[in-house]
């Protein structure tokens, strides 16, 4: 009999590896530029090819898992990811490395779409929140440890080790997933367009996806603005900037499992609202804390924001997925991942533009400290407003669901 613990271990690795694949490669870009005698825009495709492939394919592959069988596609995705990672580590040229990263993104899209979908097949309903919190923790661990691990591997063995060191983890994930995950039978295929029209009519589901995109955009704000504020306003050296920036992912990793347990106890609606409210409050404190408060004045509200993000993620994923019919879980899980990725990519560009505009200079790197501080303030004000919009959307959907005739239980976004 397959144990829940073994299944969660397999799913945890399947969530960790794609996140690690994003963050561990970023730190290698300067080294790759030197190794291949290539421009920085050219080596940036090592990151872009991976993210773009995931974003384009994640919904379609989630739906394909519903149709052909989720274990089959997840195991296949882990296999593709692992083989492509090995290929990246052995790539003799930059174009082949970029191609390997694109194939790695195909595998990662399968893993990111289907891992969350598998929770309903492997975990008792009353423990769904705890499982979602664990998966959120593993994603945060991958994001937090990637840069440090990548830097260490490059220093010891060169850039190829960044990819080759991940291969054994991929093999372990592949073996575990093949052995312990249940074989979910394929479901009769409905046309994807028809299923998407059912999804659009589900206000609670749309609210959850909208809030996910907005919150992800705001979380990207901390990564875009943080380094400039810490160095330009607070005067920190690069090493200290990296240390302070790592506090966010670390807090998310530590908060994920408790947040999931709280979701199981208090319900996803309550915890979604609490998480969104915490992000709004933390962003406003980040906006208006005077620079004279120093690093502590930045880190404490950042901890509130990231902890609240972990609460929101666990509760929102639980609320979105818990009432989805089994035949559609891969599709909806893929849409969750897509909403998060769209938010991250949109946040990087949009919030970066807000920051530059608010600072009042075209070159933030040479801006005066007071200009950077002004940019930080108004960017986080906008960030708080975006999350407040997400909170309003969620509350409106919850009120409509509660007022619906015959509604005897809380709706998906707020049960």
C-alpha positions in Angstrom: 0.0 0.0 0.0 1.4 3.4 -1.0 1.7 5.7 2.0 0.7 9.3 2.0 4.2 10.3 3.2 5.9 8.6 0.3 3.5 10.2 -2.2 4.1 13.7 -0.6 7.9 13.1 -0.8 7.6 12.4 -4.5 5.3 15.5 -5.0 7.6 17.7 -2.9 10.6 16.8 -5.1 8.5 17.4 -8.2 7.7 20.9 -6.9 11.2 21.6 -5.7 13.1 20.9 -8.9 11.3 23.3 -11.3 11.7 26.2 -8.7 15.4 25.2 -8.3 15.7 25.2 -12.1 14.7 28.8 -12.2 16.8 30.3 -9.5 19.9 28.2 -9.7 20.6 29.2 -13.3 20.3 32.9 -12.8 23.6 33.2 -10.8 25.4 31.4 -13.7 24.7 34.1 -16.3 27.9 36.1 -15.9 30.0 32.9 -15.9 28.2 31.7 -19.1 28.8 35.0 -20.8 32.5 34.5 -20.2 32.6 30.8 -21.0 30.8 31.2 -24.4 32.2 34.7 -25.2 28.6 35.8 -25.5 26.7 39.1 -24.8 24.6 39.3 -21.7 21.3 39.6 -23.7 22.3 36.3 -25.5 22.9 34.4 -22.2 19.7 35.8 -20.7 17.9 33.3 -23.0 19.2 30.6 -20.7 16.6 31.9 -18.3 14.0 33.2 -20.7 13.8 30.0 -22.7 12.9 28.0 -19.6 10.3 30.4 -18.2 8.7 31.0 -21.6 8.3 27.3 -22.3 6.7 26.8 -18.9 4.3 29.7 -19.4 3.2 28.7 -22.9 2.7 25.0 -22.2 1.6 24.6 -18.6 -2.2 24.8 -19.2 -2.1 22.5 -22.2 0.1 19.9 -20.4 -2.2 20.0 -17.4 -5.1 19.3 -19.6 -3.2 16.5 -21.4 -2.6 14.9 -18.0 -6.3 14.8 -17.4 -6.8 13.0 -20.7 -4.0 10.6 -20.9 -3.4 9.9 -17.2 -1.7 12.2 -14.7 0.9 9.8 -13.4 2.0 8.8 -16.8 2.5 12.4 -17.9 4.1 13.5 -14.6 6.6 10.6 -14.7 7.3 11.5 -18.3 7.8 15.1 -17.4 10.2 14.3 -14.7 12.1 12.1 -17.1 12.3 14.9 -19.7 13.3 17.4 -17.1 16.1 15.1 -15.8 17.4 14.2 -19.3 17.3 17.8 -20.4 19.2 18.9 -17.2 21.9 16.4 -18.0 22.0 17.8 -21.6 22.4 21.3 -20.3 25.3 20.3 -18.1 27.0 18.7 -21.1 26.1 21.3 -23.7 29.1 22.3 -25.9 27.7 25.6 -27.1 25.3 28.3 -26.0 22.6 27.5 -28.6 22.5 23.9 -27.4 22.4 25.0 -23.8 19.4 27.3 -24.6 17.7 24.4 -26.5 18.3 22.1 -23.5 16.7 24.7 -21.2 13.6 24.9 -23.4 13.3 21.1 -23.2 13.9 21.3 -19.4 11.0 23.8 -19.4 8.7 21.2 -21.1 9.4 18.8 -18.2 9.0 21.5 -15.6 5.6 22.6 -17.1 4.4 19.0 -16.6 5.7 18.9 -13.1 4.3 22.3 -12.1 0.9 21.6 -13.6 0.4 18.1 -12.3 2.0 18.1 -8.8 -0.8 20.3 -7.3 -3.4 18.3 -9.2 -2.2 15.1 -7.6 -2.9 16.3 -4.1 -6.6 15.3 -4.4 -5.6 11.8 -5.3 -3.0 11.2 -2.5 -4.1 13.2 0.5 -7.3 13.0 2.6 -9.6 15.9 2.1 -9.1 17.2 5.6 -5.3 17.5 5.1 -5.4 19.3 1.7 -4.3 22.6 3.2 -1.3 21.0 4.9 -0.2 19.3 1.7 -0.6 22.6 -0.2 1.5 24.3 2.4 4.2 21.7 2.1 4.3 22.1 -1.6 4.5 25.9 -1.2 7.4 25.4 1.2 9.3 23.2 -1.3 8.8 25.8 -4.0 10.2 28.5 -1.7 13.1 26.3 -0.7 14.0 25.9 -4.3 13.8 29.6 -4.9 15.8 30.5 -1.8 18.6 28.0 -2.0 19.1 28.2 -5.8 21.4 31.3 -5.9 23.5 30.3 -2.9 23.9 26.7 -4.2 24.6 27.8 -7.7 27.3 30.2 -6.6 28.9 27.5 -4.5 28.9 25.0 -7.3 30.3 27.5 -9.8 33.1 28.4 -7.4 34.0 24.7 -6.8 33.4 23.0 -10.2 32.3 25.6 -12.8 29.0 26.3 -14.5 28.3 22.8 -15.7 27.9 21.7 -12.0 24.9 23.9 -11.7 23.0 21.5 -13.9 24.8 18.2 -13.3 24.2 18.4 -9.5 20.4 18.5 -10.1 20.4 15.3 -12.1 20.6 12.9 -9.1 17.6 14.6 -7.5 15.7 14.2 -10.8 16.5 10.5 -10.8 15.2 10.1 -7.3 12.0 12.0 -8.1 11.5 9.9 -11.2 11.8 6.6 -9.3 9.6 7.7 -6.4 6.9 9.1 -8.7 6.8 5.9 -10.7 6.6 3.7 -7.6 4.4 5.5 -5.1 2.0 7.8 -7.0 -1.4 6.2 -7.8 -2.3 5.5 -11.4 -5.2 7.8 -12.0 -7.2 6.5 -14.9 -7.6 8.8 -17.9 -10.9 10.7 -18.0 -13.2 10.9 -21.0 -12.0 13.9 -22.9 -14.1 17.0 -23.2 -13.1 19.8 -25.6 -10.8 22.1 -23.7 -12.6 25.2 -25.0 -15.9 23.9 -23.4 -14.2 23.2 -20.1 -12.6 26.7 -20.1 -16.1 28.3 -20.7 -17.2 26.4 -17.5 -14.2 27.8 -15.7 -14.9 31.4 -16.8 -18.4 31.1 -15.3 -17.1 30.0 -12.0 -16.7 33.3 -10.1 -14.9 31.8 -7.2 -12.3 30.1 -9.4 -11.8 33.2 -11.5 -11.4 35.2 -8.3 -8.7 32.8 -7.0 -6.8 33.0 -10.3 -7.0 36.8 -10.4 -5.8 37.1 -6.9 -2.9 34.7 -7.6 -1.8 36.8 -10.5 -2.0 40.1 -8.6 -0.2 38.8 -5.5 2.6 37.3 -7.7 3.1 40.6 -9.3 3.4 42.2 -5.9 5.9 39.6 -4.7 8.0 40.3 -7.8 8.0 44.0 -6.6 10.1 43.0 -3.5 12.7 41.4 -5.9 12.8 44.4 -8.3 12.8 47.2 -5.8 14.6 45.6 -2.9 18.2 45.6 -4.2 18.0 49.2 -5.3 16.6 50.3 -1.9 19.0 48.3 0.2 22.0 49.5 -1.7 21.0 53.0 -2.8 19.1 54.1 0.2 20.4 52.0 3.1 24.0 51.8 1.7 24.4 48.0 2.1 27.3 46.2 0.4 26.3 43.6 -2.2 26.8 40.6 0.1 24.5 42.1 2.7 21.9 43.0 0.1 21.8 39.3 -0.9 21.6 38.2 2.7 18.7 40.6 3.4 16.9 39.5 0.2 17.1 35.9 1.2 15.0 36.6 4.2 11.8 36.6 2.1 12.1 33.1 0.6 13.4 31.8 3.9 10.3 33.1 5.7 8.0 31.6 3.0 9.7 28.3 3.4 9.2 28.3 7.2 5.6 29.5 7.1 4.3 27.2 4.4 3.4 24.1 6.5 1.9 26.0 9.5 -0.1 28.1 6.9 -1.4 24.9 5.4 -2.4 23.5 8.8 -4.2 26.7 9.6 -6.1 26.5 6.4 -7.3 23.0 7.3 -8.4 24.3 10.7 -10.0 27.7 9.9 -11.0 27.2 6.2 -9.5 28.6 3.0 -11.8 31.7 2.9 -10.6 33.0 6.2 -7.0 32.3 5.5 -7.1 33.8 2.0 -8.5 37.0 3.4 -5.9 37.0 6.2 -3.1 36.4 3.8 -4.2 39.2 1.4 -4.8 41.6 4.3 -1.3 40.9 5.7 0.3 41.6 2.3 -1.6 44.9 2.0 -0.5 45.9 5.5 3.1 44.8 5.0 3.4 46.6 1.7 2.0 49.9 3.2 4.5 49.7 6.0 7.3 49.1 3.5 6.1 52.2 1.7 6.0 54.6 4.6 8.7 53.4 6.9 11.4 56.1 7.0 14.9 55.1 5.8 16.2 56.2 9.2 14.8 52.9 10.6 17.5 51.1 8.7 17.6 47.4 7.7 15.2 46.4 10.5 12.6 48.8 9.2 12.8 47.1 5.8 13.1 43.5 7.0 10.3 43.3 9.5 7.5 44.4 7.0 9.1 42.2 4.4 8.7 39.3 6.8 5.1 40.2 7.2 4.6 40.3 3.4 6.3 37.0 2.7 4.7 35.1 5.6 1.3 36.4 4.4 2.1 35.3 0.9 2.7 31.8 2.2 -0.6 31.9 4.0 -2.4 33.1 0.8 -0.7 30.5 -1.4 -1.6 27.6 0.8 -5.2 28.8 1.3 -5.9 29.9 -2.3 -4.5 26.7 -3.8 -6.6 24.7 -1.4 -9.7 26.7 -2.1 -9.3 26.7 -5.9 -8.6 22.9 -6.1 -10.8 21.3 -3.5 -14.0 21.2 -5.5 -12.6 20.8 -9.0 -13.9 17.6 -10.6 -11.2 14.9 -10.8 -11.3 15.0 -14.6 -10.3 18.7 -14.7 -7.7 19.0 -11.9 -4.7 19.0 -14.3 -6.2 21.9 -16.3 -7.1 24.0 -13.3 -3.7 23.3 -11.7 -2.1 24.4 -14.9 -4.1 27.6 -14.8 -3.0 28.3 -11.3 0.6 28.0 -12.4 0.0 30.2 -15.4 -1.6 32.9 -13.3 1.4 32.9 -11.0 3.9 33.0 -13.9 2.0 35.8 -15.7 1.9 37.8 -12.4 5.7 37.3 -11.9 6.6 38.3 -15.4 4.1 41.2 -15.6 5.2 42.4 -12.2 8.9 42.4 -13.2 8.2 44.8 -16.1 5.2 46.8 -14.8 6.4 47.4 -11.3 9.9 48.1 -12.5 8.4 50.8 -14.7 6.4 52.2 -11.8 9.6 52.3 -9.7 11.6 54.2 -12.4 8.7 56.6 -13.0 8.2 57.3 -9.3 12.0 57.8 -8.8 11.9 60.4 -11.6 14.9 59.2 -13.4 15.6 57.0 -16.5 18.6 55.4 -14.8 17.8 54.2 -11.3 21.3 52.9 -10.8 22.6 56.4 -10.7 19.7 58.0 -8.9 20.2 59.9 -5.6 19.2 58.1 -2.4 16.1 60.3 -1.9 15.0 59.5 -5.5 15.3 55.8 -4.9 13.4 56.2 -1.6 10.6 58.0 -3.3 10.4 55.3 -6.0 10.3 52.6 -3.3 7.5 54.4 -1.5 5.1 54.8 -4.4 5.9 51.4 -5.9 4.8 49.7 -2.7 1.7 51.9 -2.5 0.8 50.7 -6.0 1.6 47.1 -4.8 -0.7 47.5 -1.8 -3.5 48.8 -4.1 -3.2 45.8 -6.4 -3.5 43.3 -3.6 -6.5 45.3 -2.2 -8.1 44.8 -5.6 -7.5 41.1 -5.4 -9.0 41.1 -1.9 -12.1 42.9 -3.1 -12.5 40.4 -6.0 -12.2 37.5 -3.6 -14.7 39.0 -1.1 -17.2 39.8 -3.8 -17.1 36.3 -5.1 -17.5 34.9 -1.6 -20.5 37.1 -0.9 -22.2 36.1 -4.1 -21.5 32.4 -3.4 -23.0 32.7 0.1 -26.0 34.5 -1.2 -26.7 31.9 -4.0 -29.9 29.9 -3.6 -29.3 26.6 -2.0 -25.8 27.4 -0.9 -25.5 25.2 2.2 -21.7 25.2 2.4 -19.1 27.9 1.7 -18.0 28.1 -1.9 -14.6 27.0 -3.2 -12.8 30.3 -2.8 -14.0 30.6 0.8 -14.7 27.2 2.3 
